[in-house]
Amino acid sequence: MKFHITIGEAVKQLESEVHNRFTTLMKQGTMSIEYYAPKYIDHQTSHKQDEIYVIASGHATFFRNGERVQCKTNDVLFVPAHMEHRFEDFTDNFATWVIFYGTEDGEPS
């Protein structure tokens, strides 16, 4: 498994994923790291694991469980498993690292 990835490598790998707006860059046990760059609309739904977003570029409004906050490059967001969330009104250059971890029921492994 790789232990180091640059944002340039993440962008290049995402560009090779013709039909996806995310790409998985690292995976170990229950942890995975993805790079996500939605276009126009964020169609994601709740996930089976806890997740952390680290905003890589741009800015957006983040909707989480009925609340909205503004986020920008270098901000960190947390979403527990099964919680409704999405990015809204994001800039064209918006992208984020996504770190999934824990068991699929949201409990630590």
Backbone as numpy.savetxt, mean C-alpha at the origin, in Angstrom:
# Nx Ny Nz CAx CAy CAz Cx Cy Cz
15.63 -14.29 -0.74 14.79 -13.11 -0.74 15.68 -11.87 -0.74
15.28 -10.89 -1.51 15.97 -9.60 -1.47 15.76 -8.97 -0.11
16.75 -8.22 0.35 16.59 -7.50 1.60 16.69 -5.99 1.40
16.91 -5.57 0.15 17.02 -4.14 -0.16 16.38 -3.89 -1.52
15.58 -2.85 -1.61 14.96 -2.48 -2.88 14.90 -0.96 -2.94
15.14 -0.41 -4.09 15.05 1.04 -4.25 13.69 1.39 -4.84
13.32 2.64 -4.71 12.06 3.07 -5.30 12.12 2.95 -6.83
13.30 3.19 -7.41 13.45 3.02 -8.86 13.18 1.59 -9.30
13.68 0.62 -8.52 13.43 -0.79 -8.83 11.94 -1.12 -8.68
11.31 -0.55 -7.66 9.88 -0.79 -7.45 9.06 -0.24 -8.61
9.38 0.97 -9.05 8.66 1.58 -10.18 8.85 0.73 -11.43
10.06 0.31 -11.70 10.34 -0.51 -12.89 9.58 -1.83 -12.85
9.56 -2.48 -11.68 8.82 -3.73 -11.57 7.32 -3.50 -11.75
6.80 -2.41 -11.16 5.37 -2.11 -11.33 5.04 -1.86 -12.80
5.90 -1.15 -13.50 5.66 -0.88 -14.92 5.61 -2.15 -15.75
6.28 -3.22 -15.30 6.23 -4.49 -16.02 4.94 -5.26 -15.74
4.20 -4.86 -14.72 2.92 -5.49 -14.36 1.83 -4.77 -15.16
1.64 -5.15 -16.39 0.81 -4.42 -17.33 -0.60 -4.15 -16.81
-1.22 -5.12 -16.14 -2.62 -4.97 -15.74 -2.80 -4.71 -14.25
-1.72 -4.57 -13.51 -1.82 -4.35 -12.07 -1.37 -2.95 -11.72
-1.87 -2.45 -10.61 -1.43 -1.17 -10.06 -0.58 -1.40 -8.81
-0.24 -2.67 -8.53 0.64 -2.99 -7.41 1.56 -4.12 -7.83
2.67 -4.22 -7.11 3.59 -5.33 -7.35 4.18 -5.74 -6.01
4.36 -7.04 -5.82 4.96 -7.56 -4.59 6.48 -7.60 -4.77
7.18 -7.00 -3.84 8.63 -6.86 -3.94 9.39 -7.78 -2.99
8.82 -8.05 -1.83 9.45 -8.93 -0.84 8.37 -9.73 -0.13
8.72 -10.95 0.25 7.78 -11.78 0.99 8.58 -12.71 1.88
8.18 -12.77 3.16 8.80 -13.68 4.12 7.76 -14.02 5.17
7.44 -15.29 5.30 6.42 -15.69 6.26 5.11 -14.98 5.97
4.54 -14.32 6.98 3.27 -13.62 6.79 3.45 -12.18 6.32
4.71 -11.73 6.19 4.99 -10.35 5.80 5.22 -10.27 4.29
4.63 -9.23 3.68 4.96 -8.93 2.29 5.02 -7.41 2.14
5.87 -6.98 1.20 6.00 -5.56 0.90 5.63 -5.36 -0.56
4.70 -4.45 -0.79 4.24 -4.15 -2.14 4.47 -2.67 -2.43
4.41 -2.35 -3.70 4.44 -0.96 -4.16 3.13 -0.77 -4.91
2.37 0.25 -4.53 1.02 0.45 -5.06 0.89 1.87 -5.61
0.41 1.98 -6.84 0.21 3.28 -7.48 -1.12 3.27 -8.22
-2.21 3.58 -7.52 -3.52 3.57 -8.17 -3.61 4.66 -9.24
-4.45 4.44 -10.21 -4.71 5.44 -11.25 -6.21 5.76 -11.25
-6.53 7.03 -11.12 -7.90 7.57 -11.20 -8.75 7.21 -9.98
-8.94 5.90 -9.71 -9.79 5.45 -8.60 -9.07 4.32 -7.87
-9.12 4.36 -6.56 -8.55 3.28 -5.74 -9.68 2.27 -5.48
-9.57 1.11 -6.10 -10.64 0.11 -6.00 -10.40 -0.92 -4.89
-9.40 -0.70 -4.05 -9.11 -1.74 -3.06 -10.23 -1.89 -2.04
-10.30 -3.07 -1.48 -11.26 -3.39 -0.43 -10.47 -3.76 0.82
-11.15 -4.08 1.89 -10.45 -4.45 3.12 -9.61 -5.70 2.88
-8.58 -5.86 3.72 -7.65 -6.97 3.56 -7.70 -7.89 4.78
-7.17 -9.07 4.62 -7.20 -10.08 5.68 -6.06 -9.93 6.68
-5.11 -9.03 6.40 -3.98 -8.81 7.30 -3.90 -7.34 7.68
-3.21 -7.05 8.78 -2.89 -5.67 9.13 -1.97 -5.12 8.05
-2.00 -3.80 7.87 -1.11 -3.21 6.87 -0.65 -1.82 7.29
0.52 -1.49 6.79 1.12 -0.18 6.99 1.40 0.39 5.61
1.02 1.65 5.43 1.35 2.38 4.20 2.42 3.41 4.53
3.44 3.50 3.69 4.43 4.57 3.77 4.36 5.28 2.42
3.86 6.50 2.44 3.62 7.22 1.18 4.97 7.53 0.52
5.13 7.05 -0.70 6.38 7.20 -1.44 6.43 8.48 -2.26
5.28 8.90 -2.79 5.24 10.13 -3.59 3.82 10.64 -3.69
3.70 11.94 -3.90 2.39 12.55 -4.09 1.65 12.80 -2.78
0.38 13.09 -2.92 -0.48 13.25 -1.74 -1.90 12.80 -2.08
-2.70 12.58 -1.03 -4.05 12.04 -1.20 -4.86 12.32 0.05
-6.14 12.04 -0.07 -7.01 11.93 1.10 -7.12 10.44 1.37
-6.94 10.05 2.64 -7.04 8.65 3.01 -8.32 8.45 3.79
-9.18 7.55 3.31 -10.43 7.20 3.97 -10.20 5.91 4.74
-10.54 5.92 6.03 -10.35 4.74 6.87 -11.49 4.68 7.87
-12.36 3.68 7.70 -13.41 3.41 8.68 -14.25 4.65 9.00
-14.61 5.41 7.97 -15.47 6.58 8.16 -14.74 7.88 8.40
-13.42 7.85 8.60 -12.63 9.06 8.81 -11.78 9.36 7.59
-11.48 10.63 7.38 -10.60 11.05 6.28 -9.47 11.90 6.84
-8.25 11.64 6.35 -7.08 12.45 6.71 -6.30 12.73 5.43
-5.60 13.85 5.44 -4.71 14.17 4.33 -3.38 13.46 4.58
-2.77 12.94 3.51 -1.47 12.30 3.63 -0.60 12.72 2.46
0.72 12.66 2.69 1.69 13.11 1.68 2.95 12.26 1.80
3.89 12.50 0.90 5.16 11.78 0.88 5.76 11.70 2.28
6.18 10.49 2.64 6.83 10.14 3.91 5.87 9.94 5.07
4.58 10.18 4.91 3.63 9.89 5.98 3.45 8.37 6.10
3.06 7.94 7.30 2.82 6.53 7.59 1.39 6.37 8.07
0.69 5.36 7.54 -0.70 5.08 7.89 -0.82 3.62 8.32
-1.68 3.33 9.28 -1.93 1.97 9.73 -3.39 1.61 9.50
-3.63 0.38 9.05 -4.99 -0.12 8.87 -5.04 -1.55 9.42
-5.90 -1.79 10.42 -6.02 -3.17 10.91 -6.76 -4.05 9.89
-6.56 -5.32 10.02 -7.22 -6.28 9.13 -8.72 -6.04 9.11
-9.31 -6.22 7.94 -10.77 -6.19 7.71 -11.40 -4.79 7.78
-10.61 -3.74 7.91 -11.17 -2.38 8.00 -11.29 -1.78 6.59
-12.42 -1.15 6.33 -12.62 -0.46 5.05 -11.66 0.73 4.94
-11.04 0.88 3.76 -10.11 1.99 3.55 -9.84 2.16 2.06
-9.37 3.36 1.70 -8.99 3.64 0.31 -8.37 5.03 0.24
-7.69 5.27 -0.86 -7.14 6.60 -1.14 -8.11 7.31 -2.07
-8.31 8.60 -1.83 -9.21 9.42 -2.64 -8.47 10.68 -3.06
-8.92 11.29 -4.14 -8.38 12.58 -4.59 -6.85 12.61 -4.58
-6.23 11.55 -5.09 -4.76 11.49 -5.08 -4.18 12.12 -6.34
-2.95 12.59 -6.20 -2.25 13.22 -7.32 -1.82 12.15 -8.33
-1.53 12.61 -9.55 -1.11 11.68 -10.61 0.14 10.90 -10.25
1.00 11.47 -9.43 2.25 10.79 -9.06 2.14 10.03 -7.75
0.93 9.82 -7.25 0.75 9.15 -5.96 1.19 7.69 -6.03
1.98 7.29 -5.04 2.39 5.89 -4.90 2.72 5.64 -3.43
2.60 4.40 -3.01 2.86 4.07 -1.61 3.46 2.67 -1.48
4.35 2.53 -0.50 4.80 1.21 -0.08 3.68 0.64 0.78
3.42 -0.66 0.68 2.41 -1.31 1.50 3.07 -2.50 2.18
2.97 -2.56 3.49 3.55 -3.66 4.25 2.41 -4.42 4.91
2.20 -5.65 4.48 1.20 -6.55 5.07 1.92 -7.45 6.07
1.26 -7.75 7.19 1.88 -8.64 8.17 0.81 -9.24 9.08
1.22 -10.26 9.80 0.31 -10.93 10.73 -0.48 -12.01 10.03
-1.23 -12.74 10.82 -2.04 -13.81 10.26 -3.25 -13.23 9.55
-3.91 -14.04 8.79 -5.05 -13.55 8.01 -6.28 -13.22 8.84
-6.21 -13.44 10.14 -7.32 -13.02 11.00 -6.98 -11.73 11.76
-5.81 -11.15 11.40 -5.42 -9.89 12.02 -4.68 -10.05 13.33
-4.46 -11.27 13.79 -3.73 -11.50 15.03 -2.25 -11.66 14.71
-1.37 -11.27 15.64 0.06 -11.47 15.40 0.39 -12.95 15.21
1.39 -13.22 14.39 1.75 -14.62 14.17 2.72 -15.11 15.21
